[in-house]
Amino acid sequence: MRKRGEIWLAKLNPQRGVEPGKVRPVLVVQAQALLDECHSSTLVVPLTSGLLEDAEPLRVRIKQGEGLERDSDAMIDQLRAIDNKRFAGGPLRQLDTKELGEVDQAIREVMDLEAV
């Protein structure tokens, strides 16, 4: 069972246009209630090791640790739902409350949602 804030590997091929492809880490951002209900898809933010400086809110830096071997950027502008069959392994790492809060804030900014 996946948990909100966990990083998993996912198969994102086939790639289309500027979408990230291949097997890569993704951050689970879906509400825990939907995850607990075994919903058939999951909202994720893909990660990349191609780091960009000063790219907030489009990118949020995630530090390496546990099973995440390198610092990575969460590509907030690539938020997407994937079929649960695309998950290939994990969890690699669990974000702490501060890190997940930074991701949540970036999602709100990119989607032009008011803070709760």
C-alpha positions as CSV (number, residue, x, y, z in Angstrom):
1,M,0.0,0.0,0.0
2,R,1.5,3.4,-1.0
3,K,1.4,6.3,1.3
4,R,1.3,10.0,0.5
5,G,4.8,11.5,0.5
6,E,6.5,8.3,-0.5
7,I,8.9,8.0,-3.5
8,W,8.4,5.0,-5.7
9,L,9.8,3.9,-9.0
10,A,7.3,4.1,-11.9
11,K,7.4,3.1,-15.6
12,L,6.4,6.3,-17.4
13,N,6.9,5.1,-21.0
14,P,5.6,5.8,-23.6
15,Q,6.8,9.3,-23.4
16,R,4.9,12.0,-25.3
17,G,6.3,15.5,-26.1
18,V,7.9,17.1,-23.0
19,E,6.5,14.4,-20.6
20,P,9.2,12.6,-18.6
21,G,9.6,9.0,-19.6
22,K,11.4,5.8,-18.7
23,V,11.5,4.2,-15.2
24,R,12.0,7.0,-12.7
25,P,11.2,8.0,-9.2
26,V,7.8,9.6,-8.6
27,L,6.4,11.2,-5.5
28,V,3.0,10.1,-4.4
29,V,0.9,13.3,-3.7
30,Q,-2.6,11.8,-3.8
31,A,-4.8,12.1,-0.7
32,Q,-4.3,9.2,1.7
33,A,-8.0,8.5,1.8
34,L,-8.0,7.6,-1.9
35,L,-4.8,5.5,-1.5
36,D,-6.5,3.7,1.4
37,E,-9.5,2.9,-0.8
38,C,-7.2,1.2,-3.4
39,H,-8.2,3.7,-6.1
40,S,-7.0,2.4,-9.5
41,S,-4.8,5.4,-10.3
42,T,-2.5,7.6,-8.2
43,L,-1.5,11.2,-8.5
44,V,2.3,11.6,-8.7
45,V,5.0,14.1,-9.3
46,P,7.9,12.7,-11.4
47,L,11.4,13.3,-10.1
48,T,14.5,14.1,-12.2
49,S,18.2,14.1,-11.3
50,G,18.6,17.0,-13.9
51,L,18.7,19.7,-11.2
52,L,17.7,23.3,-12.0
53,E,18.6,26.1,-9.6
54,D,16.0,28.8,-8.7
55,A,13.2,27.1,-10.5
56,E,10.5,27.3,-7.8
57,P,7.6,26.6,-7.9
58,L,8.1,24.5,-11.0
59,R,10.8,22.4,-9.2
60,V,11.2,21.4,-5.6
61,R,14.6,19.9,-4.5
62,I,14.4,16.5,-2.8
63,K,17.5,15.5,-0.9
64,Q,19.0,12.0,-1.4
65,G,18.5,9.5,1.3
66,E,17.3,6.0,2.1
67,G,16.7,4.5,-1.4
68,L,16.9,7.7,-3.3
69,E,20.5,7.7,-4.5
70,R,20.8,11.3,-5.7
71,D,19.4,14.8,-5.0
72,S,16.4,15.2,-7.3
73,D,14.0,17.8,-8.4
74,A,10.3,17.1,-8.1
75,M,8.8,18.4,-11.4
76,I,5.7,20.0,-10.1
77,D,4.5,21.1,-13.6
78,Q,4.4,17.4,-14.6
79,L,1.9,16.4,-11.9
80,R,-0.1,13.5,-13.4
81,A,-2.3,10.5,-12.6
82,I,-0.8,7.1,-13.4
83,D,-2.4,3.7,-13.4
84,N,-1.2,1.7,-10.4
85,K,0.2,-1.0,-12.7
86,R,3.0,1.5,-13.7
87,F,4.6,1.3,-10.2
88,A,7.8,-0.7,-10.5
89,G,9.1,-0.8,-6.9
90,G,9.4,1.0,-3.6
91,P,9.1,2.8,-1.5
92,L,12.5,4.4,-1.9
93,R,12.0,7.2,0.6
94,Q,9.4,9.0,2.7
95,L,9.4,12.8,2.7
96,D,9.3,14.5,6.0
97,T,6.6,17.0,6.9
98,K,8.7,20.0,5.9
99,E,9.6,18.6,2.5
100,L,6.0,17.5,1.8
101,G,4.8,21.0,2.8
102,E,7.1,22.6,0.3
103,V,5.8,20.3,-2.4
104,D,2.2,21.0,-1.4
105,Q,2.8,24.8,-1.5
106,A,4.4,24.5,-5.0
107,I,1.4,22.5,-6.3
108,R,-0.9,25.2,-4.9
109,E,1.1,27.9,-6.7
110,V,1.3,26.1,-10.0
111,M,-2.4,25.3,-10.0
112,D,-3.3,28.7,-8.7
113,L,-5.1,27.3,-5.6
114,E,-5.5,29.3,-2.4
115,A,-3.7,28.0,0.7
116,V,-5.9,26.1,3.1
